[in-house]
Each structure stands twice: as C-alpha cells, then as structure tokens.
Amino acid sequence: MPRPIEALIHPDALAHNLARARAAAGGARVWAVVKANAYGHGIERVYEPLRQADGFALLDLAEAERVRALGWRGPVLLLEGCFEPRDLELCSRLNLWHTVHDEAQIDWLSRHKTDTPQRVFLKLNSGMNRLGFAPQSFRTAYARLAALPQVDEVSLMTHFADADGASGVAAQLAVFEQACAGLAGERSLANSAAVLRHAPAAAADWVRPGIMVYGSAPDHPQHTAAHWRLQPAMTLRTRLIGVQQLEPGDTVGYGRTFVAQQRLRIGVAACGYGDGYPRHAPSGTPVLVDGVRTRMVGRVSMDMITVDLDALPHAGVGSEVTLWGRGPHASVLGIDEVAQAAQTVGYELMCALAPRVPTRTA
Ligand SMILES: *Cc1c(COP(=O)(O)O)cnc(C)c1O
C-alpha cells in the first residue's frame, strides 16, 4: 500500500470560485491567475474548470508554454513581462501578451524583429514599490511604446499593496487615474482582494483574481472563505498510521514540547513538513479526524504529525485525517485557519505542497 497521503483538486470548486470572481467584477473580463503552477494545484488540473476565464495570467515562460500546449488560444499574460530579450521570440511565437515595467524591456522590444506587433501591459508603480514606472515617467514610457512598430496595443496596469487591509485602494486608485488620464488603452488593477472588497471602483476592464479562485479568502481572518462563498479547491488528506496512549507527564515528538496533563490518546498521521505541511504549526492547530475537528499536538516532523484523539474514542489506525479542504460527512477545514495558526497565509501552504504528495482530480 502506498503511503496514505494525497492531495485532491476539486474542479467544481474552481469553476464555482471563478464564477464568483466574474460576478463580483461586474462586467470586467477575468484573468485566471495560474502562476506558481496554479498556486500549487497544477496548471494541467485547473485548466478545464478555469476555461471559462477570458485569459490566463502567469509569470513563468515555461508555464505559458504549458497553457498553450493544453490548446488555449485565448489571451495569456506574462505578469512580470520578459526577463531577457530572447523571451520576446517566445511571445511572438506563442502570441503572449506581456507586462512592461521598465525601460530595458522597451529597449528590447524596439530591437525585436517581428511581423506581428504585440500587445503589452504597461505597469505603473502606484505605491507598491515593487515593479512599474513611477508616475512621472509613465507617460514617456507610454509614448515610447505606442510609437514602436513592434507594439500593437498598450494596456495600463497597476497592483495594489493593501486591497485586503485597512488602508484599501483609494490612494493608489487616485495615483493610477491621474497617471493614466487621457491615455487610450484597457485597464487592469484588481487582485482577489480588490475584486471582493473594492469592485466596481477597482474592477476596470480586466481583473486578476488568483487566491480566491483556489478557495482562500484574501482578507482572512477579517472574512472567511465561507463569507465570500468560496469553496476549497484543494484537499490535503491522509490517515492515522499509529495510536499512542499517553499517561500524565508523557511527552510527544521532538523537543518534548507537548506534555500530557492527563491520560490522552493521540493519533499519528502520515503527513509532515516533507509533504508541505507547515513546520511552524503549533500545538492546537486545527485538523479533522473522521470529519471531526480536533487539534495537532507537539512538533510537526518531516513525515508525521500527532493529533489529539480525546474526543474521538472510535478513531484508530486507518481513520481519515483532513489537513485542509473537504473532509468526510460534508466537513470542511479552511486552509486559511491552518495558515493562521502557523502564522502564514493560505497562498504559502498551497504553493508549498510537496512534489512527493500524489495529487489527483477529485
Ligand atoms: C499574483 C498576482 C495577482 C493575483 O493576486 P491574488 O491576491 O492571488 O488574487 C494579481 N496580479 C498580479 C500582478 C500578481 O502578481
């Protein structure tokens, strides 16, 4: 028998969440963001359920090739644009739209030999201070691009720093509107948090939802995935492979960090940080056993975690353990709750799913 851990990807949830993004975005067209191998879900697995999107956005050229290899003829956007001049050849060959965020990328374009002009998304740094032209150099960049024979259409984009937080998008929206005033071109600003919290003001022509498509709330814990009516697209599950009876004073696992205060039955589940479960998850992190909520105890090791079976007298070797996602009997454990306990975000847990975990479409 193989080790019992597996990840399930739920096509129905992906399609549902994408439809939620579309509804929240009003009339805007929707990029399904599938960078980082579709946030760990696998581009090939999410492709069918996300085909209702208007385009796929990602940043790795190899991933763009995979989307084209699946037969997608619609728009594909490189969110960070080209990394070196020869990337433009792939853009021409595969008809990729690409982001332009600095002068060098314009220089490369001006020297690129092509018969078919390309569509580019000119990126404004409206306050995130990662990529993009400063407002004072934005119009010059726009004019340079628009004058190039290699360029077909210039669109305008920016990215929000705090669409999920208290400061919101108003300041960046104002910077964007001022920088773009009077410029022709479609506009794209909104990530998941902006789609859910700041549409229609921030929706513009194209929205770029990522995390919400995978069923995680961008603004957890202020709002849960259930609040936004999102469904988990990934389940990580395994089984108990051992049971221990602890006496008061007994400890569990490395470092003896958990000490039993009374007699306690614990289960040993076949999942650890080698599978992508967060090593920093502390005692108390929620977990489902046979669909019943309980807690992790002790340290996460590479291949195992230990869970409290106090409320589960019938659980034993072979019992199903849900680390996140859908459990038996219609139970659900949100990935955001596990992430919060481990002081991280759902994004990181999804992306960290280890290659050794067998994954299949549910
Ligand atoms: C990743 C990314 C997104 C999607 O962000 P989510 O928070 O996952 O919705 C949108 N735009 C850009 C430029 C990105 O890099």
Ligand as a Chemical Component Dictionary entry (heavy atoms), coordinates in Angstrom:
data_LIG
# 
_chem_comp.id                   LIG 
_chem_comp.type                 NON-POLYMER 
_chem_comp.pdbx_formal_charge   0 
_chem_comp.three_letter_code    LIG 
# 
loop_
_chem_comp_atom.comp_id 
_chem_comp_atom.atom_id 
_chem_comp_atom.alt_atom_id 
_chem_comp_atom.type_symbol 
_chem_comp_atom.charge 
_chem_comp_atom.model_Cartn_x 
_chem_comp_atom.model_Cartn_y 
_chem_comp_atom.model_Cartn_z 
_chem_comp_atom.pdbx_ordinal 
LIG C1 C1 C 0 -0.340 37.113 -8.094  1  
LIG C2 C2 C 0 -0.863 38.319 -8.752  2  
LIG C3 C3 C 0 -2.242 38.558 -8.781  3  
LIG C4 C4 C 0 -3.239 37.674 -8.053  4  
LIG O1 O1 O 0 -3.236 38.016 -6.690  5  
LIG P1 P1 P 0 -4.238 37.288 -5.659  6  
LIG O2 O2 O 0 -4.001 38.000 -4.379  7  
LIG O3 O3 O 0 -3.805 35.864 -5.600  8  
LIG O4 O4 O 0 -5.592 37.441 -6.206  9  
LIG C5 C5 C 0 -2.697 39.643 -9.482  10 
LIG N1 N1 N 0 -1.828 40.480 -10.113 11 
LIG C6 C6 C 0 -0.501 40.290 -10.092 12 
LIG C7 C7 C 0 0.392  41.243 -10.788 13 
LIG C8 C8 C 0 0.032  39.216 -9.413  14 
LIG O5 O5 O 0 1.356  39.024 -9.386  15 
# 
loop_
_chem_comp_bond.comp_id 
_chem_comp_bond.atom_id_1 
_chem_comp_bond.atom_id_2 
_chem_comp_bond.value_order 
_chem_comp_bond.pdbx_ordinal 
LIG C1 C2 SING 1  
LIG C2 C3 SING 2  
LIG C2 C8 DOUB 3  
LIG C3 C4 SING 4  
LIG C3 C5 DOUB 5  
LIG C4 O1 SING 6  
LIG O1 P1 SING 7  
LIG P1 O2 DOUB 8  
LIG P1 O3 SING 9  
LIG P1 O4 SING 10 
LIG C5 N1 SING 11 
LIG N1 C6 DOUB 12 
LIG C6 C7 SING 13 
LIG C6 C8 SING 14 
LIG C8 O5 SING 15 
# 
